[in-house]
Amino acid sequence: MHKEVKRVELDKRTDMVAILDAFCADKAIRVLERDGKPVAALISMEDFERLLLLGPLPQEVRSAIVASGGWKDNDLEADSLIDKIYRWRHESPPGEPVTS
């Protein structure tokens, strides 16, 4: 079962209370966008708890990425990112050990 997804463009005049009221009325997922790019999603607490407790299924993950336009139009160069992460690890001193 696919749920309806509505897109909401955010700007300084966006009435978030009105968006929340509309969400409570129809329970349709809202993808909040800024400058045409998705930045957050408004989902029901039931969906949120299910994702936290059960973890998303692979198909759900793919669907979420497609719905949000994940990685679209990003000039992500994986090799360059990996090189930077390793460089940053060596440039910064180790932190204090984690204790429980």
N, C-alpha and C positions, 0 to 999 in steps of 0.2 A: 504494500500500500504506500503510494507516494503522497506526501503531504504537499499542500500548496505552499509555494515560496513567493513572498512579495518583497520587492526591493524598495528601499527607502533611502533617498539621497539626503544626507545630512548637511546642514549649513548653520550659520549663527541663528537663524530664525526657526529652526526645527523645534516643534512642540513635542517633546519626548513624552509628556503625559498623554497627549492625544494618541501617539503611536502605541503606548502601553494600553490605553483604553480600547483601541481597535484590536490589538492582539488578544486581549482578554475576551473580546466579543466573538472573534472568529477563530482563534487559536492557530492562525496561519503563521508559519515561520516568517520572520522578517530578516532580511539581509541588509544590514546598515552599511551604506556606502558613502565615501567621501571622494569627491572629484572622480566619480565613476568607478572607484575601486572599493571592493568589499573590505570592511574593517572589523565587523563584528556581526553576530547573529543573535536574534532574540528567539529563544525556544522555550517550550513549556518545562516546568520543573520535572514532570514525569520523564520527558526525553533527556533532560540533563542528568537526572538520577540514574537512568538506564545507561547512559554513556559512562558515567563514573563507576557504577557498580559492575556492569557486565563488560564494559569495554566495547568500542565500536567493532562491528564485523567488517571484514575487508571490503565487501561491496558497499557498506555504508560509508566507509572512508573514501572510496573512489567517488561515490555519489556526492559527498560533501565537497570534495575538491573540485569536481566538475561544476557543482552549483555555485561555488564561490569564485570560480575562475582561477583557482589556485595555480600559481606560477605563471599564469598567462602574462605575456608582455614583460616578464622579468628577465633581465639579462644576467641570470645566475650562471656563473661559471664554476662548476663544482670543484674542479682541480684547484682553481685559484683560491676558493674559499677554504678548502682543506689545507693548502699551504699556509694561509693566514692563521688558521686556528693553531697549527703546530708552531708557527713562529711566535704567536702570542703566548702560548704555553711556556716557551723557553725564555721569553722576555720578562715574564712576571715571576716574582719569587713565590715559592710554595706558601700556602696559607697554613693556619693552625690546624692540627688534626681535629676531626669531628668527634665529639663525644656525645653519648646519649644520656 
